[in-house]
Amino acid sequence: MKLPGFLRDRGLPTAIVLLGLATALVQFLYWWIAPAPKVNEFVGPPRSGYTLTNFKLYAYDVDGLPSFRMHAPHLERREGDESLYINTPKFELPSNEPTVPNWEGESLYGWVDKAGTLLKLQGPVYMHRPAYADGPAADLHTTDVTAWPKENRMETAASAQMTQGDSRMNGVGMRANLNDNHLELLDESHGSFPPRKPKS
């Protein structure tokens, strides 16, 4: 019996064998050509994305002192980069000095990195520190601030206006260190500093 006649007489078994061989060949080619699977570098239990409403957040520095407080109506944690996206946050930067009041502020949006060491305040940013024995009340108006809350410092490339009592300062670009009350305006800076009233 010749091969074509043999295959024709046994069509179904032959088709099954040929289909199996083709499937094995395709699988082999896929294993050979496909890229290696990505290695999961995450250590620890998996963390999912979540959303919080009307939340409060408290952060502390390495010495256990408060470094940052925040509350907002909406927070979203995304699985991809594990950072936090916040709507209309109101925040507080503690002075950790008994006689100095805390800075309080608000912005349109906020973003916190995975480690909690970098904070971005997006849109208009307003900050206020009440008056105290050694200084008058202070207000800061700017936009798009990058802050390092555990180090108590911040900066922006946008215009900034600082008012402290009767003194006024404004400029473009700002760096501030709230630990030592240091404020630096980087460009186009202007200020007015009326004479201090003598103490009675």
Solvent accessible surface area in square Angstrom, and as a share of the most:
residue,aa,sasa,rsa
1,M,176,0.78
2,K,163,0.69
3,L,121,0.60
4,P,93,0.59
5,G,14,0.14
6,F,83,0.35
7,L,74,0.37
8,R,182,0.66
9,D,87,0.45
10,R,109,0.40
11,G,39,0.37
12,L,133,0.66
13,P,78,0.49
14,T,27,0.16
15,A,54,0.42
16,I,108,0.55
17,V,93,0.53
18,L,107,0.53
19,L,124,0.62
20,G,42,0.40
21,L,114,0.57
22,A,51,0.39
23,T,85,0.49
24,A,62,0.48
25,L,107,0.53
26,V,99,0.57
27,Q,73,0.33
28,F,118,0.49
29,L,71,0.35
30,Y,137,0.52
31,W,178,0.62
32,W,185,0.65
33,I,130,0.66
34,A,31,0.24
35,P,124,0.78
36,A,87,0.68
37,P,121,0.76
38,K,199,0.84
39,V,126,0.73
40,N,125,0.64
41,E,150,0.67
42,F,80,0.33
43,V,137,0.79
44,G,46,0.45
45,P,106,0.66
46,P,124,0.78
47,R,136,0.50
48,S,75,0.48
49,G,29,0.28
50,Y,93,0.35
51,T,74,0.43
52,L,78,0.39
53,T,94,0.55
54,N,124,0.64
55,F,18,0.07
56,K,142,0.60
57,L,51,0.25
58,Y,122,0.46
59,A,25,0.19
60,Y,115,0.44
61,D,35,0.18
62,V,151,0.87
63,D,116,0.60
64,G,49,0.47
65,L,88,0.44
66,P,31,0.20
67,S,8,0.05
68,F,6,0.03
69,R,68,0.25
70,M,4,0.02
71,H,88,0.39
72,A,6,0.05
73,P,66,0.41
74,H,56,0.25
75,L,4,0.02
76,E,58,0.26
77,R,5,0.02
78,R,114,0.42
79,E,113,0.51
80,G,79,0.76
81,D,72,0.37
82,E,29,0.13
83,S,1,0.01
84,L,27,0.14
85,Y,65,0.25
86,I,4,0.02
87,N,59,0.30
88,T,64,0.37
89,P,0,0.00
90,K,97,0.41
91,F,8,0.03
92,E,42,0.19
93,L,7,0.04
94,P,4,0.03
95,S,28,0.18
96,N,69,0.35
97,E,86,0.39
98,P,143,0.90
99,T,98,0.57
100,V,27,0.16
101,P,32,0.20
102,N,42,0.22
103,W,17,0.06
104,E,86,0.39
105,G,8,0.08
106,E,77,0.34
107,S,11,0.07
108,L,82,0.41
109,Y,103,0.39
110,G,2,0.02
111,W,52,0.18
112,V,15,0.08
113,D,30,0.16
114,K,127,0.54
115,A,71,0.55
116,G,23,0.23
117,T,59,0.34
118,L,42,0.21
119,L,3,0.01
120,K,77,0.33
121,L,2,0.01
122,Q,78,0.35
123,G,20,0.19
124,P,89,0.56
125,V,2,0.01
126,Y,76,0.29
127,M,1,0.00
128,H,52,0.23
129,R,7,0.03
130,P,52,0.33
131,A,65,0.50
132,Y,46,0.17
133,A,105,0.81
134,D,123,0.64
135,G,12,0.11
136,P,62,0.39
137,A,36,0.28
138,A,0,0.00
139,D,35,0.18
140,L,7,0.04
141,H,93,0.41
142,T,10,0.06
143,T,49,0.29
144,D,82,0.42
145,V,2,0.01
146,T,31,0.18
147,A,3,0.03
148,W,52,0.18
149,P,8,0.05
150,K,85,0.36
151,E,86,0.38
152,N,18,0.09
153,R,86,0.31
154,M,5,0.02
155,E,64,0.29
156,T,9,0.05
157,A,92,0.71
158,A,29,0.22
159,S,69,0.45
160,A,3,0.03
161,Q,76,0.34
162,M,19,0.08
163,T,28,0.16
164,Q,54,0.24
165,G,33,0.31
166,D,98,0.51
167,S,27,0.17
168,R,101,0.37
169,M,39,0.18
170,N,57,0.29
171,G,6,0.05
172,V,56,0.32
173,G,4,0.03
174,M,1,0.00
175,R,116,0.42
176,A,8,0.06
177,N,44,0.23
178,L,28,0.14
179,N,90,0.46
180,D,94,0.48
181,N,96,0.49
182,H,97,0.43
183,L,46,0.23
184,E,66,0.30
185,L,36,0.18
186,L,82,0.41
187,D,82,0.43
188,E,114,0.51
189,S,63,0.41
190,H,125,0.56
191,G,48,0.46
192,S,58,0.38
193,F,131,0.54
194,P,60,0.37
195,P,125,0.79
196,R,230,0.84
197,K,169,0.72
198,P,126,0.79
199,K,201,0.85
200,S,161,1.04
